[in-house]
Amino acid sequence: MDFTIPHLCCVLISLIAGVAHGLEITSQGPTSIEKASSESVKLDCQFSLAPVDSGPLDIEWSLLASDNQKEDKVVILYSGDRAYEDYYPAVKGRAHFNSPDPKNGDASINLTGLKSSDTGTYQCKVKKAPGIRSRKMLLTVMVRPSKPRCSTEGPTQEGKDVVLRCTSSEGTNPLQYTWEKTSDSKILPASAVLDPVGGTMNVRNASISSSGTYRCTAKNHVGMEECILQLGITPPPNTAGIIAGAIIAVLLALIIIAIVLFCCCRAHHRKKYEKEISYEIREDVPPPKSRVSTARSFTSVGSQRSSLGSMSPSNLHEYALKPQYDKIPSVEEYDRPPSHTPLPPPVASKIAGRNLSRMGGIPVMIPAQNKDGSIV
């Protein structure tokens, strides 16, 4: 009896140990993997079974949530001798079991066409009652650096500070930038200050020897790209010559403006002078000559009267039809300047002087009068 009880205890302990060590994950690969986008990766999960593991085999791959408040996402599943690969829409069509029959001990999966959103912690869980084992792996999907753009900032003149800049618009950090000179001595200027994170190289007090071809390389853990920059340092400009030329140009411009203004003013004054001359009243014009003497005027009046007395009725009738011969000018008409004397009114018909004499008409001289009525 004493021999039987210890023997039974050993058997029970052996059974418990066999159950505990029945199902095992045998993969020994790295638990952290870095891959570039668009590449493929194999997440390894090898396992072994014991005779005591007699239950159905279940394999589950899930993407663990970074926040405890969120649920884990099942990526792919094997259960009941069947694979289910469309559990997670983000990796639909890109996640597959590495073995066509995972129950042979290979629960590994392949992810194709990696994206940066695939980054995360993946867990492989194998269950075969009574054993349960799991394995976690961290996958980091990194983006290769895009082709950087090389440029310069600041004047590329001798004695000035020039900044060579290299920037890549895409790429997973940490990105590292390196500069090298590929021409001449292939040695960077002694005054160059490099910034491997910002991608700049500051060349202080640049000299002619700093000219040449430079190459910038942007890289991270999954790739690298480069760009080429041609730097040319020029001598400083002749500042004194530039200032002298600017002064001369300004003086010439002022002279031209002064000449134009002078010509415009002169033309304006000439036009104004001619206009004033055309309207100017000449005060030094001599007065008109005296028409006739008073005595001669009286004689003419007497002769007129005697002539009128000798006219026949027929002649008087013809003379009466011509009002311009018996109209005496008024004082206003006599004092008006010759240039403003109104023209005589039009007549119905004109009679020549010889016809007037033939008809008996006699020319009459009308004496002029002053404003007070006296005869001039």
C-alpha positions as a Markdown table, in Angstrom:
| # | Residue | x | y | z |
|---|---|---|---|---|
| 1 | Met | 0.0 | 0.0 | 0.0 |
| 2 | Asp | 2.8 | 2.3 | 0.8 |
| 3 | Phe | 4.4 | 1.6 | -2.6 |
| 4 | Thr | 1.1 | 2.2 | -4.4 |
| 5 | Ile | 0.5 | 5.6 | -3.1 |
| 6 | Pro | 3.9 | 7.1 | -4.0 |
| 7 | His | 3.6 | 5.5 | -7.4 |
| 8 | Leu | 0.2 | 7.1 | -8.1 |
| 9 | Cys | 1.5 | 10.5 | -7.0 |
| 10 | Cys | 4.3 | 10.3 | -9.5 |
| 11 | Val | 1.9 | 9.4 | -12.3 |
| 12 | Leu | -0.3 | 12.3 | -11.4 |
| 13 | Ile | 2.6 | 14.8 | -11.4 |
| 14 | Ser | 3.8 | 13.5 | -14.7 |
| 15 | Leu | 0.3 | 13.9 | -16.2 |
| 16 | Ile | 0.1 | 17.5 | -14.9 |
| 17 | Ala | 3.5 | 18.3 | -16.3 |
| 18 | Gly | 2.6 | 16.9 | -19.7 |
| 19 | Val | -0.5 | 19.0 | -19.8 |
| 20 | Ala | 1.4 | 22.1 | -18.9 |
| 21 | His | 4.1 | 21.5 | -21.4 |
| 22 | Gly | 1.9 | 20.1 | -24.2 |
| 23 | Leu | 1.4 | 23.1 | -26.6 |
| 24 | Glu | 4.4 | 25.3 | -27.2 |
| 25 | Ile | 5.3 | 28.3 | -29.4 |
| 26 | Thr | 8.7 | 27.4 | -30.9 |
| 27 | Ser | 9.5 | 30.5 | -33.0 |
| 28 | Gln | 12.7 | 32.2 | -32.0 |
| 29 | Gly | 12.8 | 35.1 | -34.5 |
| 30 | Pro | 12.8 | 38.8 | -33.7 |
| 31 | Thr | 9.8 | 40.3 | -32.0 |
| 32 | Ser | 10.4 | 43.7 | -33.6 |
| 33 | Ile | 10.4 | 44.2 | -37.4 |
| 34 | Glu | 10.9 | 47.3 | -39.5 |
| 35 | Lys | 9.8 | 47.3 | -43.1 |
| 36 | Ala | 9.4 | 49.8 | -45.9 |
| 37 | Ser | 6.0 | 50.7 | -47.3 |
| 38 | Ser | 4.8 | 48.6 | -50.3 |
| 39 | Glu | 7.0 | 45.7 | -49.2 |
| 40 | Ser | 5.9 | 42.3 | -47.7 |
| 41 | Val | 6.6 | 40.8 | -44.3 |
| 42 | Lys | 6.3 | 37.4 | -42.7 |
| 43 | Leu | 5.1 | 37.3 | -39.1 |
| 44 | Asp | 6.5 | 34.0 | -37.7 |
| 45 | Cys | 4.5 | 31.8 | -35.4 |
| 46 | Gln | 5.6 | 28.2 | -35.2 |
| 47 | Phe | 4.1 | 25.8 | -32.6 |
| 48 | Ser | 4.3 | 22.2 | -31.5 |
| 49 | Leu | 1.5 | 19.9 | -30.0 |
| 50 | Ala | 1.6 | 17.1 | -27.4 |
| 51 | Pro | -0.6 | 14.0 | -27.3 |
| 52 | Val | -2.6 | 15.5 | -24.5 |
| 53 | Asp | -3.7 | 18.3 | -26.8 |
| 54 | Ser | -6.7 | 16.6 | -28.1 |
| 55 | Gly | -9.2 | 19.6 | -28.6 |
| 56 | Pro | -9.9 | 21.4 | -31.9 |
| 57 | Leu | -7.2 | 23.7 | -33.2 |
| 58 | Asp | -7.9 | 27.5 | -33.3 |
| 59 | Ile | -5.4 | 30.1 | -34.6 |
| 60 | Glu | -6.1 | 33.8 | -34.2 |
| 61 | Trp | -4.1 | 36.8 | -35.4 |
| 62 | Ser | -5.1 | 40.2 | -34.0 |
| 63 | Leu | -3.9 | 43.8 | -34.0 |
| 64 | Leu | -3.7 | 44.9 | -30.5 |
| 65 | Ala | -5.2 | 48.3 | -29.7 |
| 66 | Ser | -2.8 | 51.0 | -28.5 |
| 67 | Asp | -5.5 | 52.3 | -26.2 |
| 68 | Asn | -6.9 | 50.1 | -23.5 |
| 69 | Gln | -10.3 | 51.6 | -24.1 |
| 70 | Lys | -10.4 | 50.2 | -27.6 |
| 71 | Glu | -10.9 | 46.6 | -28.8 |
| 72 | Asp | -8.4 | 44.5 | -30.5 |
| 73 | Lys | -8.9 | 43.9 | -34.3 |
| 74 | Val | -9.0 | 40.3 | -35.5 |
| 75 | Val | -6.9 | 40.2 | -38.7 |
| 76 | Ile | -7.1 | 36.5 | -39.7 |
| 77 | Leu | -8.5 | 33.3 | -38.2 |
| 78 | Tyr | -8.2 | 29.6 | -38.6 |
| 79 | Ser | -10.9 | 27.4 | -37.0 |
| 80 | Gly | -12.6 | 24.2 | -37.8 |
| 81 | Asp | -10.0 | 23.3 | -40.4 |
| 82 | Arg | -10.8 | 26.5 | -42.4 |
| 83 | Ala | -9.1 | 29.8 | -42.8 |
| 84 | Tyr | -11.0 | 33.1 | -42.5 |
| 85 | Glu | -8.9 | 36.0 | -44.1 |
| 86 | Asp | -11.4 | 38.8 | -44.4 |
| 87 | Tyr | -12.0 | 39.8 | -40.8 |
| 88 | Tyr | -10.2 | 43.2 | -40.9 |
| 89 | Pro | -11.1 | 45.4 | -43.8 |
| 90 | Ala | -7.9 | 47.4 | -43.6 |
| 91 | Val | -5.8 | 44.3 | -44.6 |
| 92 | Lys | -8.5 | 42.6 | -46.7 |
| 93 | Gly | -6.8 | 40.7 | -49.5 |
| 94 | Arg | -3.3 | 41.3 | -48.1 |
| 95 | Ala | -3.2 | 38.9 | -45.2 |
| 96 | His | -2.6 | 35.1 | -45.8 |
| 97 | Phe | -1.4 | 32.1 | -43.9 |
| 98 | Asn | 2.1 | 31.1 | -44.8 |
| 99 | Ser | 1.1 | 27.4 | -44.9 |
| 100 | Pro | -1.9 | 26.0 | -46.7 |
| 101 | Asp | -2.5 | 23.7 | -43.7 |
| 102 | Pro | -1.7 | 25.6 | -40.4 |
| 103 | Lys | -2.5 | 22.6 | -38.2 |
| 104 | Asn | 0.9 | 21.1 | -39.2 |
| 105 | Gly | 2.6 | 23.5 | -36.8 |
| 106 | Asp | 3.0 | 26.7 | -38.9 |
| 107 | Ala | 0.6 | 29.5 | -37.9 |
| 108 | Ser | 2.8 | 32.2 | -39.6 |
| 109 | Ile | 1.1 | 34.8 | -41.8 |
| 110 | Asn | 2.3 | 37.1 | -44.7 |
| 111 | Leu | 1.3 | 40.7 | -45.1 |
| 112 | Thr | 1.7 | 42.2 | -48.6 |
| 113 | Gly | 1.7 | 45.8 | -49.8 |
| 114 | Leu | 2.5 | 47.2 | -46.5 |
| 115 | Lys | 1.2 | 50.7 | -45.5 |
| 116 | Ser | 2.2 | 53.0 | -42.8 |
| 117 | Ser | -1.3 | 52.3 | -41.2 |
| 118 | Asp | -0.2 | 48.7 | -40.8 |
| 119 | Thr | 2.2 | 49.7 | -38.0 |
| 120 | Gly | 1.3 | 48.1 | -34.7 |
| 121 | Thr | 1.6 | 45.1 | -32.3 |
| 122 | Tyr | 0.4 | 41.8 | -33.7 |
| 123 | Gln | -0.5 | 38.8 | -31.5 |
| 124 | Cys | -0.5 | 35.1 | -32.6 |
| 125 | Lys | -2.7 | 33.0 | -30.3 |
| 126 | Val | -2.8 | 29.2 | -30.7 |
| 127 | Lys | -5.5 | 27.2 | -28.9 |
| 128 | Lys | -5.8 | 23.4 | -28.7 |
| 129 | Ala | -7.5 | 22.3 | -25.5 |
| 130 | Pro | -6.3 | 22.2 | -22.9 |
| 131 | Gly | -3.2 | 24.2 | -24.2 |
| 132 | Ile | -3.2 | 27.9 | -25.1 |
| 133 | Arg | -0.1 | 29.9 | -26.2 |
| 134 | Ser | 0.5 | 33.3 | -27.7 |
| 135 | Arg | 3.3 | 35.4 | -29.2 |
| 136 | Lys | 3.5 | 39.2 | -29.8 |
| 137 | Met | 5.5 | 41.0 | -32.5 |
| 138 | Leu | 5.9 | 44.8 | -33.2 |
| 139 | Leu | 5.7 | 45.8 | -36.8 |
| 140 | Thr | 6.9 | 49.2 | -37.9 |
| 141 | Val | 6.1 | 50.2 | -41.5 |
| 142 | Met | 8.4 | 53.0 | -42.5 |
| 143 | Val | 8.1 | 55.2 | -45.6 |
| 144 | Arg | 11.2 | 55.6 | -47.7 |
| 145 | Pro | 12.5 | 59.2 | -48.1 |
| 146 | Ser | 11.3 | 60.9 | -51.2 |
| 147 | Lys | 13.8 | 62.5 | -53.6 |
| 148 | Pro | 15.0 | 65.6 | -51.7 |
| 149 | Arg | 15.1 | 69.1 | -53.2 |
| 150 | Cys | 18.4 | 70.9 | -53.0 |
| 151 | Ser | 18.5 | 74.7 | -53.0 |
| 152 | Thr | 20.6 | 77.7 | -51.8 |
| 153 | Glu | 19.6 | 80.6 | -49.6 |
| 154 | Gly | 21.4 | 83.9 | -49.5 |
| 155 | Pro | 23.7 | 85.7 | -51.9 |
| 156 | Thr | 26.2 | 83.5 | -53.6 |
| 157 | Gln | 29.0 | 86.1 | -53.4 |
| 158 | Glu | 32.4 | 85.9 | -52.1 |
| 159 | Gly | 32.6 | 86.9 | -48.4 |
| 160 | Lys | 28.9 | 86.2 | -47.8 |
| 161 | Asp | 27.2 | 83.4 | -45.9 |
| 162 | Val | 25.5 | 80.8 | -48.1 |
| 163 | Val | 23.1 | 78.2 | -46.8 |
| 164 | Leu | 22.7 | 74.9 | -48.8 |
| 165 | Arg | 19.3 | 73.3 | -47.9 |
| 166 | Cys | 18.2 | 69.7 | -48.6 |
| 167 | Thr | 14.5 | 68.8 | -47.9 |
| 168 | Ser | 12.6 | 65.5 | -48.4 |
| 169 | Ser | 8.9 | 65.9 | -48.4 |
| 170 | Glu | 8.2 | 62.2 | -47.5 |
| 171 | Gly | 9.9 | 59.7 | -45.2 |
| 172 | Thr | 9.4 | 58.2 | -41.8 |
| 173 | Asn | 11.5 | 59.8 | -39.1 |
| 174 | Pro | 14.2 | 59.7 | -38.1 |
| 175 | Leu | 15.6 | 61.1 | -41.3 |
| 176 | Gln | 19.3 | 61.8 | -41.6 |
| 177 | Tyr | 20.9 | 64.2 | -44.1 |
| 178 | Thr | 24.5 | 64.2 | -45.2 |
| 179 | Trp | 26.4 | 66.6 | -47.5 |
| 180 | Glu | 29.5 | 65.8 | -49.5 |
| 181 | Lys | 31.4 | 67.6 | -52.2 |
| 182 | Thr | 31.9 | 65.6 | -55.4 |
| 183 | Ser | 34.1 | 67.9 | -57.4 |
| 184 | Asp | 37.6 | 69.3 | -57.1 |
| 185 | Ser | 39.2 | 68.3 | -53.8 |
| 186 | Lys | 36.0 | 66.6 | -52.6 |
| 187 | Ile | 36.5 | 68.3 | -49.2 |
| 188 | Leu | 33.8 | 70.4 | -47.6 |
| 189 | Pro | 34.7 | 74.0 | -46.9 |
| 190 | Ala | 36.4 | 74.5 | -43.6 |
| 191 | Ser | 33.8 | 77.1 | -42.5 |
| 192 | Ala | 30.8 | 74.7 | -43.3 |
| 193 | Val | 28.4 | 74.0 | -40.4 |
| 194 | Leu | 26.2 | 70.8 | -40.9 |
| 195 | Asp | 22.8 | 70.1 | -39.5 |
| 196 | Pro | 22.0 | 66.4 | -40.1 |
| 197 | Val | 18.5 | 66.7 | -38.9 |
| 198 | Gly | 17.5 | 69.9 | -40.6 |
| 199 | Gly | 19.4 | 69.0 | -43.8 |
| 200 | Thr | 21.3 | 72.3 | -44.0 |
| 201 | Met | 24.9 | 73.2 | -44.5 |
| 202 | Asn | 25.9 | 76.8 | -43.7 |
| 203 | Val | 29.0 | 78.0 | -45.6 |
| 204 | Arg | 30.2 | 81.1 | -43.7 |
| 205 | Asn | 32.4 | 83.7 | -45.4 |
| 206 | Ala | 32.2 | 81.8 | -48.7 |
| 207 | Ser | 35.2 | 81.9 | -51.0 |
| 208 | Ile | 35.8 | 81.1 | -54.7 |
| 209 | Ser | 37.2 | 77.7 | -53.7 |
| 210 | Ser | 33.8 | 76.8 | -52.2 |
| 211 | Ser | 32.3 | 76.6 | -55.7 |
| 212 | Gly | 31.7 | 73.1 | -57.0 |
| 213 | Thr | 29.2 | 70.2 | -57.1 |
| 214 | Tyr | 27.6 | 69.0 | -53.8 |
| 215 | Arg | 25.5 | 66.0 | -53.1 |
| 216 | Cys | 22.9 | 65.6 | -50.3 |
| 217 | Thr | 21.7 | 62.2 | -49.2 |
| 218 | Ala | 18.4 | 61.7 | -47.2 |
| 219 | Lys | 18.1 | 58.3 | -45.5 |
| 220 | Asn | 16.3 | 56.4 | -42.8 |
| 221 | His | 16.2 | 52.7 | -41.8 |
| 222 | Val | 14.4 | 51.6 | -45.0 |
| 223 | Gly | 15.9 | 53.6 | -47.8 |
| 224 | Met | 17.8 | 56.6 | -49.1 |
| 225 | Glu | 17.5 | 59.2 | -51.9 |
| 226 | Glu | 19.9 | 62.0 | -53.0 |
| 227 | Cys | 20.0 | 65.3 | -55.0 |
| 228 | Ile | 22.8 | 67.3 | -56.7 |
| 229 | Leu | 23.5 | 71.0 | -56.3 |
| 230 | Gln | 25.9 | 73.1 | -58.3 |
| 231 | Leu | 27.3 | 76.0 | -56.3 |
| 232 | Gly | 29.0 | 79.0 | -57.9 |
| 233 | Ile | 30.6 | 81.7 | -55.8 |
| 234 | Thr | 31.0 | 85.0 | -57.7 |
| 235 | Pro | 33.3 | 88.0 | -56.8 |
| 236 | Pro | 31.6 | 90.9 | -55.1 |
| 237 | Pro | 30.2 | 93.6 | -57.4 |
| 238 | Asn | 31.9 | 97.0 | -57.9 |
| 239 | Thr | 29.8 | 99.0 | -55.4 |
| 240 | Ala | 31.5 | 102.4 | -56.3 |
| 241 | Gly | 30.8 | 101.9 | -60.0 |
| 242 | Ile | 27.2 | 101.0 | -59.3 |
| 243 | Ile | 26.7 | 104.1 | -57.1 |
| 244 | Ala | 28.4 | 106.4 | -59.7 |
| 245 | Gly | 26.2 | 105.0 | -62.5 |
| 246 | Ala | 23.1 | 105.5 | -60.5 |
| 247 | Ile | 24.0 | 109.1 | -59.7 |
| 248 | Ile | 24.7 | 109.8 | -63.4 |
| 249 | Ala | 21.4 | 108.2 | -64.4 |
| 250 | Val | 19.5 | 110.3 | -61.9 |
| 251 | Leu | 21.2 | 113.5 | -63.1 |
| 252 | Leu | 20.4 | 112.7 | -66.8 |
| 253 | Ala | 16.8 | 112.0 | -65.9 |
| 254 | Leu | 16.6 | 115.4 | -64.0 |
| 255 | Ile | 18.1 | 117.2 | -67.0 |
| 256 | Ile | 15.7 | 115.7 | -69.4 |
| 257 | Ile | 12.8 | 116.5 | -67.2 |
| 258 | Ala | 14.0 | 120.1 | -66.8 |
| 259 | Ile | 14.3 | 120.5 | -70.6 |
| 260 | Val | 10.9 | 119.1 | -71.2 |
| 261 | Leu | 9.3 | 121.5 | -68.6 |
| 262 | Phe | 11.2 | 124.4 | -70.1 |
| 263 | Cys | 9.9 | 123.7 | -73.6 |
| 264 | Cys | 6.4 | 123.3 | -72.3 |
| 265 | Cys | 6.5 | 126.6 | -70.4 |
| 266 | Arg | 8.0 | 128.5 | -73.3 |
| 267 | Ala | 5.3 | 127.1 | -75.7 |
| 268 | His | 2.6 | 128.0 | -73.2 |
| 269 | His | 3.9 | 131.6 | -72.8 |
| 270 | Arg | 4.3 | 132.1 | -76.5 |
| 271 | Lys | 0.7 | 131.0 | -77.2 |
| 272 | Lys | -0.6 | 133.2 | -74.4 |
| 273 | Tyr | 1.4 | 136.2 | -75.8 |
| 274 | Glu | 0.0 | 135.8 | -79.3 |
| 275 | Lys | -3.5 | 135.5 | -78.0 |
| 276 | Glu | -3.0 | 138.8 | -76.0 |
| 277 | Ile | -1.6 | 140.6 | -79.1 |
| 278 | Ser | -4.6 | 139.6 | -81.2 |
| 279 | Tyr | -7.0 | 141.2 | -78.7 |
| 280 | Glu | -4.8 | 144.3 | -77.9 |
| 281 | Ile | -6.3 | 147.8 | -78.6 |
| 282 | Arg | -3.9 | 150.0 | -80.4 |
| 283 | Glu | -4.0 | 153.4 | -78.7 |
| 284 | Asp | -1.4 | 155.1 | -80.9 |
| 285 | Val | -3.5 | 155.0 | -84.1 |
| 286 | Pro | -3.9 | 158.6 | -85.5 |
| 287 | Pro | -7.5 | 160.0 | -85.5 |
| 288 | Pro | -9.4 | 160.1 | -88.8 |
| 289 | Lys | -9.0 | 163.1 | -91.1 |
| 290 | Ser | -11.5 | 165.9 | -90.9 |
| 291 | Arg | -14.3 | 165.4 | -93.3 |
| 292 | Val | -15.1 | 168.8 | -94.6 |
| 293 | Ser | -15.0 | 172.3 | -93.3 |
| 294 | Thr | -18.0 | 174.0 | -91.9 |
| 295 | Ala | -18.2 | 176.5 | -94.7 |
| 296 | Arg | -17.9 | 173.9 | -97.3 |
| 297 | Ser | -20.6 | 172.0 | -95.6 |
| 298 | Phe | -23.0 | 174.9 | -95.7 |
| 299 | Thr | -22.2 | 175.4 | -99.3 |
| 300 | Ser | -23.0 | 171.8 | -100.0 |
| 301 | Val | -26.3 | 172.1 | -98.1 |
| 302 | Gly | -27.2 | 175.2 | -100.1 |
| 303 | Ser | -26.4 | 173.6 | -103.3 |
| 304 | Gln | -28.4 | 170.6 | -102.2 |
| 305 | Arg | -31.4 | 172.8 | -101.6 |
| 306 | Ser | -31.1 | 174.6 | -104.8 |
| 307 | Ser | -30.8 | 171.4 | -106.6 |
| 308 | Leu | -33.8 | 170.0 | -104.9 |
| 309 | Gly | -35.7 | 173.1 | -106.0 |
| 310 | Ser | -34.8 | 172.5 | -109.6 |
| 311 | Met | -35.9 | 168.9 | -109.6 |
| 312 | Ser | -39.0 | 168.0 | -111.6 |
| 313 | Pro | -41.8 | 166.1 | -110.0 |
| 314 | Ser | -40.7 | 163.0 | -111.8 |
| 315 | Asn | -37.3 | 163.3 | -110.4 |
| 316 | Leu | -38.6 | 163.9 | -106.9 |
| 317 | His | -40.6 | 160.7 | -107.2 |
| 318 | Glu | -37.5 | 158.7 | -108.0 |
| 319 | Tyr | -35.6 | 160.5 | -105.2 |
| 320 | Ala | -38.3 | 159.7 | -102.7 |
| 321 | Leu | -37.9 | 156.0 | -103.4 |
| 322 | Lys | -34.3 | 156.1 | -102.1 |
| 323 | Pro | -34.3 | 156.6 | -98.4 |
| 324 | Gln | -30.5 | 156.2 | -98.1 |
| 325 | Tyr | -30.1 | 159.6 | -99.8 |
| 326 | Asp | -32.1 | 161.7 | -97.3 |
| 327 | Lys | -31.2 | 159.8 | -94.0 |
| 328 | Ile | -29.0 | 162.0 | -91.7 |
| 329 | Pro | -26.7 | 159.9 | -89.4 |
| 330 | Ser | -27.4 | 160.1 | -85.7 |
| 331 | Val | -24.8 | 161.2 | -83.1 |
| 332 | Glu | -24.3 | 157.6 | -82.0 |
| 333 | Glu | -23.7 | 156.4 | -85.5 |
| 334 | Tyr | -21.3 | 159.2 | -86.1 |
| 335 | Asp | -19.3 | 158.6 | -82.9 |
| 336 | Arg | -19.2 | 154.8 | -83.5 |
| 337 | Pro | -15.7 | 153.6 | -84.7 |
| 338 | Pro | -15.4 | 152.8 | -88.4 |
| 339 | Ser | -14.9 | 149.1 | -87.6 |
| 340 | His | -18.3 | 148.9 | -85.8 |
| 341 | Thr | -20.3 | 151.0 | -88.3 |
| 342 | Pro | -23.2 | 148.9 | -89.4 |
| 343 | Leu | -23.7 | 148.2 | -93.0 |
| 344 | Pro | -26.4 | 150.1 | -94.9 |
| 345 | Pro | -29.6 | 148.1 | -95.2 |
| 346 | Pro | -30.0 | 146.2 | -98.4 |
| 347 | Val | -32.0 | 148.0 | -101.3 |
| 348 | Ala | -34.4 | 146.4 | -103.6 |
| 349 | Ser | -32.5 | 147.6 | -106.7 |
| 350 | Lys | -29.3 | 149.4 | -107.5 |
| 351 | Ile | -29.0 | 152.4 | -110.0 |
| 352 | Ala | -25.7 | 153.3 | -111.5 |
| 353 | Gly | -24.4 | 156.9 | -111.1 |
| 354 | Arg | -24.9 | 157.8 | -114.8 |
| 355 | Asn | -28.4 | 156.6 | -114.8 |
| 356 | Leu | -29.1 | 158.7 | -111.6 |
| 357 | Ser | -27.8 | 161.8 | -113.4 |
| 358 | Arg | -29.9 | 161.0 | -116.4 |
| 359 | Met | -32.9 | 160.7 | -114.1 |
| 360 | Gly | -32.1 | 164.1 | -112.6 |
| 361 | Gly | -30.7 | 163.0 | -109.3 |
| 362 | Ile | -28.0 | 165.1 | -107.6 |
| 363 | Pro | -25.5 | 163.7 | -105.0 |
| 364 | Val | -25.9 | 165.4 | -101.7 |
| 365 | Met | -23.3 | 165.8 | -98.9 |
| 366 | Ile | -24.8 | 165.4 | -95.5 |
| 367 | Pro | -23.0 | 167.5 | -92.9 |
| 368 | Ala | -21.8 | 165.8 | -89.7 |
| 369 | Gln | -22.9 | 166.9 | -86.3 |
| 370 | Asn | -21.5 | 166.7 | -82.8 |
| 371 | Lys | -23.3 | 165.4 | -79.7 |
| 372 | Asp | -24.5 | 168.9 | -78.9 |
| 373 | Gly | -26.0 | 169.3 | -82.4 |
| 374 | Ser | -23.4 | 171.6 | -84.0 |
| 375 | Ile | -22.2 | 171.0 | -87.5 |
| 376 | Val | -18.6 | 169.9 | -87.8 |
